[in-house]
Amino acid sequence: MPETPATTALKAKGIPFTLHPYAYDPKADAVGLAAAQALGLDPALTLKTLMVEVDGKPACCVIPSDRHLSMKRVAAAFGAKSAAMMPAPKAEKLTAYKVGGISPFGQRRPVPTMIEATATTAATVWINAGQRGLLLGIAPADALAAIPATAALLTA
């Protein structure tokens, strides 16, 4: 079983998860959708981790791979006036993960995190495990508790 900061963090908290490796395609237009397709998973339950800046401060959003962030909803969820995507180099430096492999678990520096509320009703969701080509299956309640994160409506 590959070890990443994400899997180490979950193990340290005693949170159960399963690992699901897949062939990562660096040319994929949508990494989350490509991962869902590679593993035969529902894209609505295959979540992507997006680093954002709310009022200039770092934050993390975890949303279904077949949806898009609504910056208006993100700002509202974090109680901010504005929200924007974080530039990839900044996201990589902040999280210690590569884009395409960013996990909300085990980030170098914890930041406020929200998970799309519509994804928290399933029995299991799949989230990046901290490296390209590796997802982990986890109960949404466990994901919320592990980060810790809040459920909110973040997508358009």
C-alpha positions as CSV (number, residue, x, y, z in Angstrom):
1,M,0.0,0.0,0.0
2,P,1.6,3.3,-1.0
3,E,2.2,5.8,1.8
4,T,1.5,9.5,1.3
5,P,1.0,12.3,3.8
6,A,-2.8,11.8,3.3
7,T,-2.8,8.1,4.1
8,T,-0.4,8.6,7.0
9,A,-2.7,11.3,8.4
10,L,-5.8,9.1,8.1
11,K,-4.1,6.1,9.7
12,A,-2.9,8.3,12.6
13,K,-6.5,9.2,13.3
14,G,-7.7,5.6,12.9
15,I,-10.0,6.5,10.0
16,P,-10.7,3.6,7.6
17,F,-10.2,4.0,3.9
18,T,-9.5,1.9,0.8
19,L,-6.9,2.7,-1.9
20,H,-7.6,2.6,-5.6
21,P,-4.6,3.1,-8.0
22,Y,-5.3,4.0,-11.6
23,A,-3.3,5.0,-14.7
24,Y,-2.9,8.7,-14.4
25,D,-3.2,10.6,-17.7
26,P,-1.3,13.9,-17.5
27,K,-2.9,15.0,-20.8
28,A,-6.5,14.6,-19.5
29,D,-8.6,17.7,-19.7
30,A,-10.3,16.8,-16.4
31,V,-8.2,14.7,-14.1
32,G,-11.1,13.9,-11.8
33,L,-13.3,12.7,-14.6
34,A,-10.5,10.7,-16.1
35,A,-9.9,9.0,-12.7
36,A,-13.6,8.2,-12.3
37,Q,-13.6,6.7,-15.8
38,A,-10.4,4.7,-15.2
39,L,-11.9,3.2,-12.0
40,G,-15.5,2.8,-13.2
41,L,-16.7,5.2,-10.5
42,D,-19.6,7.6,-10.5
43,P,-18.1,11.1,-11.3
44,A,-20.5,12.7,-8.8
45,L,-18.9,10.6,-6.0
46,T,-15.3,11.0,-7.3
47,L,-14.2,14.2,-5.7
48,K,-11.6,16.7,-6.8
49,T,-9.6,18.9,-4.5
50,L,-9.3,22.5,-5.5
51,M,-7.2,25.1,-3.7
52,V,-8.7,28.6,-3.6
53,E,-8.1,32.0,-2.1
54,V,-10.9,33.6,-0.2
55,D,-10.3,37.2,0.6
56,G,-6.7,36.5,-0.3
57,K,-6.4,33.6,2.3
58,P,-5.9,29.9,1.3
59,A,-8.7,27.5,1.5
60,C,-9.6,24.1,0.1
61,C,-12.8,22.9,-1.7
62,V,-13.6,19.3,-2.4
63,I,-16.3,18.9,-5.0
64,P,-17.6,16.2,-7.4
65,S,-15.4,15.8,-10.5
66,D,-18.4,16.4,-12.8
67,R,-19.2,19.9,-11.3
68,H,-17.6,23.3,-11.3
69,L,-17.0,25.7,-8.4
70,S,-19.2,28.7,-8.0
71,M,-16.9,31.4,-6.7
72,K,-19.9,33.3,-5.4
73,R,-21.0,30.2,-3.3
74,V,-17.4,29.6,-2.2
75,A,-17.0,33.1,-0.9
76,A,-20.4,32.9,0.9
77,A,-19.5,29.5,2.4
78,F,-16.3,30.8,3.8
79,G,-17.9,34.1,4.9
80,A,-15.7,36.1,2.5
81,K,-16.3,38.8,0.0
82,S,-14.4,37.2,-2.9
83,A,-13.0,33.8,-4.0
84,A,-10.6,32.8,-6.8
85,M,-8.7,29.7,-7.8
86,M,-5.2,29.5,-6.3
87,P,-2.4,29.5,-8.9
88,A,-1.0,25.9,-9.4
89,P,2.5,26.7,-8.2
90,K,1.2,28.3,-5.0
91,A,-1.1,25.4,-4.4
92,E,1.7,22.9,-4.8
93,K,4.0,24.8,-2.4
94,L,1.3,25.2,0.2
95,T,0.0,21.6,0.2
96,A,3.3,19.8,-0.7
97,Y,1.3,17.9,-3.3
98,K,1.4,18.1,-7.1
99,V,-1.6,19.4,-9.0
100,G,-3.5,16.3,-10.1
101,G,-2.6,14.7,-6.8
102,I,-3.7,17.2,-4.2
103,S,-5.5,15.7,-1.3
104,P,-7.4,17.5,1.4
105,F,-5.8,15.1,4.0
106,G,-2.3,15.6,5.3
107,Q,-1.6,18.9,3.7
108,R,1.7,20.6,4.7
109,R,-0.3,23.4,6.4
110,P,-4.0,22.8,7.2
111,V,-6.4,25.4,5.7
112,P,-10.1,25.9,6.1
113,T,-11.8,23.2,4.0
114,M,-15.4,22.7,2.7
115,I,-16.8,19.6,1.0
116,E,-19.7,19.9,-1.4
117,A,-22.8,19.0,0.6
118,T,-24.4,17.0,-2.2
119,A,-21.5,14.5,-2.0
120,T,-21.9,13.9,1.7
121,T,-25.0,11.7,1.5
122,A,-23.3,8.8,-0.2
123,A,-22.0,5.7,1.6
124,T,-18.5,6.2,0.1
125,V,-16.8,8.9,-1.9
126,W,-13.4,8.8,-3.6
127,I,-10.9,11.5,-3.0
128,N,-7.2,11.9,-4.1
129,A,-4.9,10.0,-1.8
130,G,-2.0,12.4,-2.2
131,Q,-0.4,11.3,-5.4
132,R,-1.3,11.3,-9.1
133,G,-3.0,8.0,-10.0
134,L,-4.2,7.1,-6.5
135,L,-7.7,7.7,-5.0
136,L,-9.0,6.6,-1.6
137,G,-12.5,5.5,-0.8
138,I,-13.8,7.0,2.4
139,A,-17.2,7.6,4.2
140,P,-18.1,11.3,3.8
141,A,-18.6,11.6,7.6
142,D,-15.1,10.3,8.1
143,A,-13.7,12.7,5.5
144,L,-15.4,15.6,7.2
145,A,-14.1,14.6,10.6
146,A,-10.6,13.8,9.5
147,I,-9.8,17.2,7.9
148,P,-11.9,18.7,9.8
149,A,-14.2,20.2,7.1
150,T,-17.7,21.6,6.8
151,A,-20.3,20.6,4.2
152,A,-21.6,23.4,2.1
153,L,-23.1,24.1,-1.4
154,L,-20.1,25.1,-3.5
155,T,-21.0,24.3,-7.0
156,A,-23.0,26.1,-9.7
